[in-house]
Structures are given as structure tokens and as C-alpha cells.
Amino acid sequence: MSIDRRRFLQSTGLAAASCAVPSLVFAQGQGTFRIGTLTPLTGAGGPYGPGMLKAILLAVEEVNAAGGAGGRKLEVFAEDGQTQPQAAVLAAKKLIEVNKVQAILGTWASGVTLAVLPLTDAAGLIQMNVSGAPAISTEDKKDLVWRFQATNDRFGYAFAEIAKKRKFTRPATMAFNNASGRGNTEGFTKAWTAAGGKVVASVVYEPNRPSYRSELQKVLAEKPDVIVTGSYLPDTTIILREWFQSGEKTHWIIPGWAANPELIKVLGPEVTEGIISVDTVSSETAPSYKHFDALYLKATGKPASSNVYAAMTYDMVICLALAMEAAGPNATVEQINAKLREVSNPPGTATYTFAEGKALLAKKQKVNYEGASSKLDFDKYGDSNPDFGVYVIEKGQLVRRDVVAVAPQP
């Protein structure tokens, strides 16, 4: 692995499991398939990236222990996406030009995925991400990009359903000025107005500001009963602190990557009490999830539910490996990519582990991998459609109160 081993182990808290890492790296040669990773080990995605990388390594170890995929072992080259497009582009160029990877997995922030996408498309590489920006669906001109997270507009549809269930009538929106943030609130507005509702105020704000008081005051002036955000942890922290200081009463619906335990830790239970946090939920009743949960708990000491993105990156490797197996020995990246829907979507025998799928494919049977993160039935854009968990912060704890399913949108 190209990532500094000591830094990776420190960042993941996995020093006790370090003996497992060397077994995942194989000598370069034609008998390997090279995977590059760009999980966010630092930056806004830092709370999630190390677990995402560990999940990839667990899946790679599992595939290689089963004899590899399509006659090849998997080889990992890991870089830190840093949750920064410019840094991720430089890292992606290294993975593509120096390490000669055939797929890049694990981009988190939409800005990173959109920045790296032209490079992977131009190189003819498979790219798998957990980003939400709707633009990713249409910017991928070669059908090489696969999304394991819900799109931001689908998040917005979920926000609208939650607001409806909770009988809010005067929503307002605040969005971070990027494709992801705007996608959240635009999806909400589209769903809310289509149902006959009205959004009383809408603000798009710029990143890296020390204060958002003026933007917040503009929204609060319209007396909303709930504010829906497309935001990240740093800006959300500032906005909520300034809202609490204002003394104004309203409710909040915030994406889970912003309304998370770190937010509670920084602001405290009093400020965050009652905030509604929404994030995708894994397929917790599926055998694939139970299988992954056991692996992740053993490796990290934490349940898979502690990092929803880890199940997604684990599924990336399993889907990729099953597609390699279906494509057969010496298959090209293009041939492997063409098999991804075939092994993930119905029809086919429901399959929950790589070993199960490999055995069925050896018998010339069709498989339908039901993932740990979701059913992974990819649409024409390569997007999946996981369900959403609705959490309420109560006495400093995120408590799940509901699960919302959003039908695939045309």
C-alpha cells in the first residue's frame, strides 16, 4: 500500500490488527487487479475515511482468501483524498499514472468525486463513490461511475417526507454553495412545492466563513418552523451556535454527515437537543450486513452502524470482484464494468457474500448481490437507492425514530 502504514494504523485505531495489513498487498504483475482508494482520511470526511478504507481492506482480504476474482488477486494502493478536490486530483493522477490502478474507490465529498471523474473517465477506469451531487449522474459520459450513496436530491425528497410527517408548514432552506449542498435543498424544494407547499426562505452561503449570522437572520426573519440544510460539519457548527445565541425558536433537519456525534461533542447537548439528523441506513436485516458487521467489529472494535459509509465501500469491492468473476479471466476494465449491473441487479439468485456468488457463477448461474449497505439495484446512471434513517438528538445521543424509503425518481 502506498499510504504510510503507521499513519493509517494511527488514524484508524487499528494498531492491534496491523498484522493483517501486509497480507493484502501482492507483488505487482499480470495476476493482480489494482484498486486505488481515495477515502478522506483527513478534512471534513476524516471521521469516516479511515473506517471506509478499513472496510475496503477487509473486503479485499476476503476476496483474495477465496482465491481472487476472475483469476486475479486484488492489490490496493491507498491515498488520502483529504476532502479537498485539488488534493484528490493530485492523488488520483498518482494512482492512475504511477500505480496504474484499474479502479478508484471511496471518494466521499461530491466536489472530490466531480473533480476526479474526468480523470477516471478519460483513463477508462471504474470509479465508485459515496457522494450525493446529482450532477455526478450526468457528468459520467461513459457509464463508468457507480454511486453507493443516495443522491442529494433523494436526500431532499426524504427531508420533505420527514417534514410532512412531522406536520411542519413553514420550511426554509440553507445550503452550502456546492453541488452537494444545493442538491439537498433543491431536492427538498422540488418535492415540497410539488405537494403544494411553500418554502418561506432560501439561502445559499459560501464556505469558510467565520460567521453566517447575516444569512441566518435572513432565514429567521420569515419565522420558519423548520430549517432544512445542505451542510457540512464546520459550517453547521457555526450556524447552530449563532442560532442558539439568537434565542429564536425553530426546528432543524440536517444531513447525517453534519449532524453527527462530533457536532454534539462540539456544541453540547443543550444546543443540539431535538435536531433531526437524516442519513442513509444499511440493510441491517440482510445476511450480507450481518457478515460485514462481524468482520468490522472484530477489526475495529466498533459496530458497522458506527460508520454507514464503511458498508458502502465494503460493497464496492464485493460488487467489483463479482463483476470480475462474471467477466472471466483476463477481462478488460470495460468488460468488467459491463458486468456490474448484471451481478448486482435482479434477476438472479440473491447472494450475500463473495464466496457464495463466486460458487454460483462457477455453475453458470446468475447472481444478484444484495449488499450490506443496500440492495444495490443500480439505475441507468449507476446510482443506488438506499433507505434513510431519521434520528433525533435527545440528551446528547442520536436516537433513531424512523426509517423512510424514497422511490427511485425518473
C-alpha positions in Angstrom: 0.0 0.0 0.0 1.3 3.4 -0.8 -0.2 5.1 2.2 2.1 5.4 5.1 1.4 2.4 7.2 2.0 3.9 10.6 -0.3 6.9 9.8 -3.1 4.6 8.6 -2.9 2.5 11.7 -2.9 5.5 14.0 -5.8 7.2 12.1 -8.0 4.0 12.3 -7.0 3.0 15.8 -6.2 -0.5 14.4 -2.6 -1.0 15.6 -3.6 -4.3 17.2 -4.8 -5.6 13.8 -1.7 -4.4 11.9 -0.5 -8.0 11.2 -3.4 -8.3 8.8 -2.3 -5.4 6.6 0.7 -6.9 4.7 -1.4 -9.9 3.5 -3.4 -7.5 1.4 -0.5 -6.4 -0.7 0.7 -8.6 -3.6 3.6 -8.4 -5.9 3.0 -6.4 -9.0 2.2 -8.5 -12.1 -0.4 -9.5 -14.5 -2.0 -11.7 -11.9 -3.4 -8.7 -9.9 -6.1 -6.2 -10.3 -5.1 -2.8 -9.0 -7.5 -0.8 -6.9 -6.8 2.8 -5.9 -8.6 4.3 -2.9 -9.3 8.0 -2.2 -11.1 7.8 1.1 -11.0 11.1 3.2 -8.5 10.3 5.9 -8.4 14.0 6.8 -10.7 17.0 6.3 -14.4 17.1 6.8 -14.7 13.5 5.9 -12.0 12.5 8.3 -14.4 10.9 10.8 -15.4 8.4 8.2 -12.5 7.9 5.8 -10.3 5.6 8.0 -13.3 3.2 8.5 -14.1 3.3 4.8 -10.5 2.3 4.0 -10.5 -0.5 6.6 -13.8 -1.9 5.1 -12.1 -1.9 1.6 -9.2 -3.8 3.1 -11.4 -6.3 4.8 -13.3 -7.0 1.5 -10.0 -7.3 -0.4 -8.7 -9.8 2.1 -12.0 -11.8 1.9 -11.8 -11.9 -1.9 -8.2 -12.9 -2.0 -8.8 -15.6 0.6 -11.4 -17.0 -1.6 -8.9 -17.4 -4.5 -9.3 -14.0 -6.0 -11.7 -12.8 -8.7 -11.6 -13.7 -12.3 -8.3 -15.5 -11.8 -6.7 -12.4 -10.2 -5.8 -11.2 -6.7 -6.7 -7.7 -5.7 -4.0 -5.2 -4.9 -4.6 -1.9 -3.0 -2.9 1.5 -3.4 -4.3 3.9 -0.8 -4.2 7.7 -0.9 -5.8 10.4 1.2 -8.5 12.3 -0.7 -8.3 15.0 2.1 -11.9 16.0 1.4 -10.3 18.5 -1.0 -10.8 18.4 -4.8 -7.3 19.8 -5.6 -5.5 17.3 -3.3 -7.7 14.5 -4.6 -6.9 15.3 -8.2 -3.1 15.1 -7.5 -3.6 11.8 -5.6 -5.7 10.4 -8.4 -3.1 11.3 -11.0 -0.5 9.4 -9.0 -2.8 6.4 -8.7 -3.5 6.4 -12.4 -0.1 7.4 -13.8 2.3 5.8 -11.3 0.4 3.0 -9.7 -1.5 2.1 -12.9 -4.7 1.3 -11.0 -7.8 0.0 -12.8 -10.4 1.3 -10.5 -10.6 4.1 -7.9 -12.9 3.6 -4.9 -14.1 5.5 -1.9 -14.4 9.2 -2.9 -16.7 10.9 -0.3 -17.2 14.6 -0.9 -19.1 15.4 -4.1 -16.6 18.0 -5.0 -13.9 15.4 -4.9 -15.8 12.9 -7.0 -16.7 15.5 -9.6 -13.0 16.7 -9.8 -11.7 13.1 -10.1 -14.4 11.9 -12.5 -12.9 13.5 -15.7 -9.6 11.8 -15.0 -11.1 8.3 -14.4 -13.4 8.6 -17.4 -10.5 9.7 -19.6 -8.4 6.8 -18.4 -11.3 4.3 -18.8 -11.3 3.4 -15.1 -14.1 2.3 -12.9 -14.9 4.8 -10.2 -17.1 4.1 -7.1 -18.1 6.8 -4.7 -20.4 7.6 -1.8 -21.1 11.2 -3.0 -24.5 12.8 -3.4 -24.3 15.5 -6.0 -27.0 15.0 -8.7 -24.5 16.2 -11.3 -22.4 13.1 -10.9 -25.2 11.1 -12.7 -25.0 13.2 -15.8 -21.3 14.1 -15.9 -20.4 10.4 -16.2 -20.4 10.1 -20.0 -19.0 6.5 -20.2 -21.2 4.7 -17.6 -18.0 4.1 -15.5 -19.1 5.8 -12.3 -21.1 3.9 -9.6 -22.8 5.6 -6.6 -23.3 3.6 -3.4 -24.9 6.6 -1.6 -28.3 8.2 -2.2 -28.2 11.3 -4.4 -28.5 14.6 -2.7 -31.9 15.3 -4.4 -33.1 12.0 -3.0 -32.0 13.2 0.4 -34.1 16.3 -0.3 -37.1 14.1 -1.1 -36.6 12.3 2.2 -36.3 15.6 4.1 -39.7 16.6 2.5 -41.3 13.4 3.6 -40.0 13.8 7.2 -41.2 17.4 7.3 -44.6 16.3 6.1 -44.8 13.5 8.7 -43.9 16.0 11.5 -46.5 18.5 10.3 -44.2 21.4 9.6 -45.8 24.0 7.4 -43.2 26.9 7.0 -39.9 25.4 6.0 -36.8 27.4 5.0 -33.6 26.1 3.5 -29.9 26.9 3.9 -27.3 25.3 1.6 -23.6 25.2 1.4 -22.6 26.6 -2.0 -21.5 23.4 -3.8 -23.3 20.7 -5.8 -23.9 18.6 -2.8 -25.3 21.3 -0.5 -27.6 22.8 -3.2 -28.7 19.3 -4.3 -30.0 18.7 -0.8 -32.1 21.8 -0.6 -33.2 21.8 -4.3 -34.4 18.3 -3.9 -36.4 19.3 -0.8 -37.9 22.3 -2.5 -38.9 20.3 -5.6 -40.6 17.7 -3.5 -42.2 20.2 -1.1 -43.6 22.5 -3.8 -44.8 19.6 -5.9 -47.0 18.6 -3.0 -48.4 22.2 -2.8 -46.2 23.5 -0.1 -44.2 26.8 0.0 -40.6 27.4 1.1 -40.6 30.7 3.0 -36.9 31.5 2.6 -33.9 30.0 0.8 -30.3 31.0 1.3 -27.1 29.6 -0.3 -24.0 30.5 1.6 -20.3 30.5 0.9 -17.7 28.1 2.5 -15.0 29.0 5.0 -16.8 32.0 6.6 -16.2 32.8 10.3 -19.8 33.8 10.7 -23.2 33.1 9.0 -25.2 35.5 11.1 -26.5 37.6 8.3 -27.6 34.6 6.2 -29.2 33.1 9.3 -31.0 36.3 10.2 -32.5 36.5 6.7 -34.0 33.0 7.1 -35.2 33.5 10.7 -36.9 36.8 9.7 -39.5 34.6 7.8 -40.4 32.7 11.0 -39.8 29.2 9.7 -41.0 26.3 11.8 -38.1 24.1 10.4 -34.9 24.9 8.6 -33.6 22.2 6.2 -29.9 22.3 5.4 -27.5 21.0 2.8 -24.4 21.5 5.0 -21.2 20.1 6.4 -19.9 19.8 10.0 -17.8 23.0 10.2 -20.4 25.4 8.8 -23.3 23.6 10.6 -21.4 24.2 13.9 -21.1 27.9 13.3 -24.8 28.2 12.1 -26.2 26.3 15.1 -24.1 28.2 17.6 -25.3 31.5 16.2 -28.9 30.3 16.0 -28.8 29.3 19.7 -27.3 32.6 20.7 -30.2 34.4 18.8 -32.8 32.8 21.1 -35.1 32.2 18.1 -37.2 29.0 18.1 -37.3 26.7 15.2 -36.5 23.1 14.3 -33.7 21.7 12.1 -33.4 18.9 9.6 -29.7 18.3 8.8 -27.9 15.6 6.8 -26.2 13.0 9.0 -22.7 13.8 7.9 -23.1 17.2 9.6 -25.5 16.3 12.5 -23.3 13.6 13.9 -21.6 12.8 17.3 -18.9 15.3 16.5 -21.5 18.1 16.3 -22.9 17.1 19.7 -19.4 17.0 21.2 -18.5 20.5 20.0 -21.8 22.2 20.7 -23.1 20.2 23.6 -26.5 18.6 24.3 -28.4 21.8 25.1 -27.7 23.4 21.7 -28.3 20.2 19.7 -31.4 18.9 21.5 -34.2 18.0 19.1 -32.2 18.4 15.9 -33.3 15.9 13.3 -30.4 14.1 11.6 -31.0 12.2 8.4 -28.6 9.6 6.8 -28.9 6.5 4.7 -29.1 3.3 6.7 -27.5 0.0 5.8 -29.5 -3.2 5.1 -29.4 -4.2 8.7 -31.5 -7.4 8.3 -29.6 -8.7 5.3 -27.1 -11.6 5.8 -24.5 -9.5 4.0 -24.8 -6.8 6.6 -24.5 -9.3 9.5 -21.5 -10.8 7.8 -19.8 -7.4 7.4 -20.8 -6.2 10.8 -19.0 -9.2 12.4 -15.8 -8.5 10.3 -15.8 -4.8 11.1 -16.4 -5.3 14.8 -13.6 -7.7 15.1 -11.2 -5.5 13.2 -12.1 -2.1 14.7 -13.9 -2.8 18.0 -16.9 -0.8 16.6 -20.1 -2.0 15.0 -20.7 -1.3 11.4 -23.5 1.1 12.3 -20.9 3.5 13.6 -19.9 4.3 10.0 -22.6 4.0 7.4 -20.0 4.6 4.6 -17.9 1.6 5.6 -20.6 -0.8 4.5 -20.7 1.1 1.2 -17.0 0.8 0.5 -17.1 -2.9 1.5 -19.8 -3.4 -1.0 -17.8 -1.7 -3.7 -15.1 -4.4 -3.5 -17.6 -7.2 -3.4 -19.5 -5.9 -6.4 -16.3 -5.3 -8.3 -15.0 -8.7 -7.5 -18.2 -10.4 -8.6 -18.2 -8.5 -11.9 -14.6 -9.6 -12.4 -15.6 -13.2 -11.7 -18.6 -12.9 -14.1 -16.3 -11.3 -16.8 -13.8 -14.2 -16.5 -10.0 -14.4 -16.7 -8.1 -11.6 -18.4 -11.2 -9.5 -18.8 -10.6 -5.8 -19.6 -11.8 -3.0 -17.3 -14.6 -2.3 -19.9 -15.7 -5.9 -19.8 -15.7 -6.0 -16.0 -17.6 -2.7 -15.8 -20.3 -4.1 -18.2 -21.0 -6.9 -15.7 -21.6 -4.7 -12.6 -25.4 -4.3 -13.1 -25.6 -8.0 -14.1 -24.2 -9.2 -10.7 -26.0 -6.5 -8.6 -29.5 -6.2 -10.1 -32.3 -8.7 -10.5 -32.9 -11.2 -11.9 -30.5 -13.7 -10.3 -30.1 -15.7 -7.1 -29.8 -13.5 -4.1 -26.2 -13.6 -2.9 -24.8 -12.2 0.3 -21.1 -12.9 0.2 -18.4 -13.0 -2.5 -17.8 -16.7 -1.9 -21.5 -17.5 -2.4 -21.6 -15.5 -5.6 -18.3 -17.0 -6.9 -19.7 -20.5 -6.4 -22.9 -19.7 -8.3 -21.1 -18.0 -11.1 -18.8 -21.1 -11.5 -22.0 -23.0 -12.2 -23.0 -20.5 -14.8 -25.9 -19.2 -12.7 -26.9 -15.5 -12.5 -26.4 -13.7 -9.2 -28.0 -10.7 -7.6 -25.7 -9.4 -4.8 -27.8 -7.9 -2.0 -25.3 -5.6 -0.3 -24.6 -4.7 3.3 -25.3 -1.1 2.5 -28.4 -1.5 0.4 -29.9 -3.8 -2.3 -27.6 -2.1 -4.8 -30.0 -2.2 -7.7 -28.2 0.3 -9.9 -30.3 2.5 -12.2 -29.3 3.8 -15.7 -27.0 6.3 -14.1 -25.2 3.8 -11.9 -27.0 5.2 -8.8 -28.3 3.1 -5.9 -31.3 4.0 -3.7 -30.7 3.1 0.0 -33.3 3.9 2.7 -33.0 6.8 5.1 -32.7 6.7 8.9 -34.4 9.5 10.8 -32.5 10.3 14.1 -33.3 12.8 16.8 -30.7 14.2 19.1 -32.0 13.5 22.6 -29.9 14.3 25.7 -26.7 14.2 23.7 -27.5 11.0 21.8 -28.6 10.2 18.3 -31.8 8.1 18.6 -33.3 6.6 15.5 -37.0 7.3 15.4 -38.0 6.3 11.8 -36.8 4.8 8.5 -38.0 6.5 5.3 -37.9 4.9 1.8 -37.9 7.1 -1.2 -39.0 5.6 -4.5 -36.5 5.9 -7.4 -37.1 9.0 -9.3 -37.4 9.1 -13.1 
